[in-house]
Amino acid sequence: MEDYNSIPINITYSFADKPEAKKTMELFPTGTNFPITKSLAFKNKLGSMDLLIHYPTDAPNLMKGLPTQLAEYKIHDGKLKHAEDKNASCEFVIKVGNNLNQISILESAEL
């Protein structure tokens, strides 16, 4: 017997420097085994991200009346250890997990 999600889970995110440029993607498609964690990396970003974890509005197996929004996060800017180095590049990484109870959460956000 294998556990898998019967409803896809999406994320929608935007950064403070371009709040109108929201991006939505399916992070855990239907049939994904859980528990599972996925990472997303963004080059040369320090944070300042709005993140929404949700079901698609047209999810086929979602019971009527259930909200589509699962969690919403506002991630503030992080600080680089060596900010004085002008040539330094950074990578902002978020980890989103779908746990054993099929609850999707932001597990971490780090530089």
KOLNU-57871 format. One line per 4 residues: number of its first residue (from 1); their letters; for each residue x, y, z of N, C-alpha, C. Coordinates in pm, whole numbers, plus 50000, padded with zeros to 5 digits. Example, Ala and Ser with C-alpha at 12.3 -4.5 7.8 and 13.67 -1.06 7.14 Angstrom:
// KOLNU-57871
1	AS	51319 49431 50780 51230 49550 50780 51320 49670 50780; 51285 49775 50708 51367 49894 50714 51290 50003 50787
//
This chain:
// KOLNU-57871
1	MEDY	50083 49883 50000 50000 50000 50000 50089 50124 50000; 50059 50218 49913 50133 50343 49906 50038 50461 49925; 50084 50558 50002 50005 50681 50021 50041 50780 49912; 49942 50844 49854 49966 50949 49756 49854 51052 49764
5	NSIP	49887 51174 49722 49784 51278 49729 49690 51267 49610; 49562 51284 49638 49460 51272 49534 49424 51407 49473; 49476 51514 49533 49450 51650 49483 49585 51717 49463; 49609 51778 49348 49737 51847 49328 49749 51968 49421
9	INIT	49872 52002 49455 49898 52117 49541 49988 52214 49465; 49943 52339 49459 50016 52443 49387 50078 52542 49484; 50174 52618 49433 50224 52734 49505 50215 52855 49413; 50191 52970 49471 50195 53097 49400 50287 53187 49480
13	YSFA	50383 53250 49410 50477 53335 49481 50507 53461 49401; 50551 53563 49473 50597 53686 49412 50700 53748 49506; 50788 53829 49449 50890 53899 49527 50849 54045 49541; 50896 54110 49647 50857 54248 49677 50900 54345 49567
17	DKPE	51010 54315 49496 51055 54406 49392 50965 54402 49268; 50887 54294 49250 50791 54284 49140 50664 54212 49189; 50584 54277 49273 50467 54209 49330 50362 54170 49227; 50359 54240 49114 50261 54208 49010 50300 54084 48930
21	AKKT	50424 54041 48941 50473 53925 48864 50457 53797 48944; 50334 53760 48974 50307 53637 49049 50326 53516 48959; 50385 53413 49015 50404 53289 48940 50337 53176 49015; 50266 53092 48942 50199 52976 49000 50255 52851 48935
25	MELF	50278 52750 49018 50325 52622 48965 50270 52508 49049; 50254 52394 48984 50210 52274 49053 50332 52211 49119; 50332 52207 49250 50448 52155 49322 50434 52006 49351; 50316 51963 49390 50290 51822 49418 50173 51776 49331
29	PTGT	50202 51716 49214 50093 51670 49127 50014 51556 49190; 49897 51530 49137 49817 51416 49181 49901 51290 49166; 49898 51205 49268 49973 51079 49264 50110 51087 49327; 50148 51204 49380 50278 51218 49446 50274 51149 49581
33	NFPI	50373 51062 49605 50382 50996 49736 50419 51099 49841; 50380 51075 49964 50416 51162 50074 50451 51077 50194; 50532 51125 50287 50585 51260 50299 50694 51287 50195; 50701 51412 50153 50800 51455 50053 50830 51603 50076
37	TKSL	50952 51642 50045 50992 51782 50051 51053 51821 49918; 51016 51937 49868 51073 51989 49744 51138 52124 49773; 51249 52149 49705 51322 52274 49721 51313 52357 49594; 51305 52488 49612 51310 52583 49501 51420 52682 49533
41	AFKN	51506 52708 49436 51617 52800 49456 51601 52920 49363; 51633 53038 49415 51624 53163 49340 51758 53234 49351; 51824 53252 49240 51955 53316 49238 51943 53466 49261; 52038 53517 49339 52050 53660 49368 51924 53723 49427
45	KLGS	51853 53647 49508 51739 53699 49584 51772 53685 49732; 51724 53778 49812 51750 53776 49957 51626 53741 50038; 51517 53717 49973 51391 53691 50042 51286 53787 49991; 51215 53852 50083 51105 53943 50047 51007 53875 49952
49	MDLL	50960 53761 49994 50872 53680 49911 50738 53658 49980; 50632 53665 49901 50499 53622 49946 50475 53485 49885; 50435 53390 49967 50416 53252 49923 50279 53203 49965; 50206 53146 49871 50075 53089 49898 50077 52942 49855
53	IHYP	50039 52854 49945 50026 52712 49914 49876 52685 49904; 49833 52626 49791 49690 52612 49769 49657 52497 49674; 49530 52459 49677 49478 52366 49578 49439 52448 49455; 49443 52389 49336 49392 52462 49219 49242 52488 49237
57	TDAP	49195 52600 49186 49053 52633 49201 48963 52533 49129; 49018 52467 49028 48939 52369 48953 48977 52225 48990; 49026 52204 49112 49068 52070 49156 48951 51974 49146; 48968 51862 49076 48856 51771 49052 48805 51697 49175
61	NLMK	48892 51667 49272 48849 51587 49387 48829 51668 49514; 48829 51800 49504 48812 51884 49622 48664 51893 49658; 48633 51858 49783 48494 51862 49828 48442 52006 49825; 48318 52022 49782 48258 52155 49777 48255 52215 49917
65	GLPT	48287 52343 49924 48287 52414 50051 48423 52421 50118; 48517 52335 50080 48650 52341 50140 48727 52458 50081; 48804 52529 50163 48884 52638 50108 48998 52584 50023; 49036 52660 49922 49148 52616 49837 49282 52659 49895
69	QLAE	49281 52762 49979 49406 52811 50037 49446 52725 50156; 49571 52676 50154 49620 52592 50264 49706 52671 50362; 49797 52753 50310 49885 52832 50395 49937 52952 50318; 49963 53061 50391 50018 53180 50328 50133 53231 50415
73	YKIH	50244 53266 50351 50364 53310 50423 50417 53439 50363; 50471 53524 50449 50546 53642 50406 50687 53622 50460; 50781 53606 50369 50920 53580 50406 50997 53711 50389; 51057 53758 50495 51130 53885 50492 51272 53865 50440
77	DGKL	51341 53976 50413 51479 53971 50366 51570 53906 50469; 51666 53830 50418 51771 53774 50501 51893 53863 50490; 51995 53834 50571 52118 53911 50569 52234 53819 50533; 52314 53866 50440 52433 53790 50400 52543 53806 50504
81	KHAE	52617 53699 50527 52728 53704 50621 52837 53798 50573; 52867 53793 50445 52974 53873 50387 52916 53974 50290; 52830 54060 50338 52762 54157 50253 52856 54260 50193; 52973 54278 50254 53068 54376 50202 53134 54330 50072
85	DKNA	53130 54202 50041 53189 54149 49917 53095 54179 49800; 53132 54273 49717 53046 54317 49606 53029 54211 49498; 53124 54117 49487 53118 54014 49383 53046 53887 49430; 53003 53887 49554 52939 53768 49609 52801 53750 49546
89	SCEF	52768 53627 49518 52633 53596 49471 52565 53516 49581; 52434 53513 49576 52362 53439 49679 52251 53358 49613; 52197 53268 49691 52087 53185 49644 51987 53173 49759; 51863 53209 49731 51755 53201 49829 51682 53069 49803
93	VIKV	51673 52983 49905 51614 52849 49888 51498 52833 49984; 51384 52790 49930 51270 52755 50015 51246 52605 50002; 51203 52545 50113 51169 52403 50113 51024 52390 50157; 50943 52329 50070 50801 52309 50098 50779 52159 50110
97	GNNL	50714 52119 50217 50691 51977 50240 50544 51942 50243; 50517 51820 50204 50384 51761 50216 50402 51647 50315; 50359 51668 50440 50396 51574 50546 50313 51446 50548; 50338 51364 50647 50273 51233 50659 50121 51244 50666
101	NQIS	50069 51357 50715 49925 51379 50724 49871 51453 50602; 49954 51465 50499 49923 51534 50374 49888 51681 50400; 49965 51742 50489 49953 51885 50516 50076 51952 50460; 50057 52045 50369 50168 52114 50305 50205 52239 50384
105	ILES	50337 52254 50410 50387 52366 50487 50520 52412 50430; 50556 52535 50464 50690 52585 50436 50779 52533 50547; 50874 52449 50510 50964 52390 50611 51080 52482 50645; 51135 52550 50543 51245 52643 50570 51262 52740 50456
109	AEL	51329 52851 50489 51369 52952 50392 51508 52997 50435; 51606 52984 50346 51743 53015 50385 51822 53073 50269; 51929 53144 50304 52022 53198 50205 52141 53106 50196
//
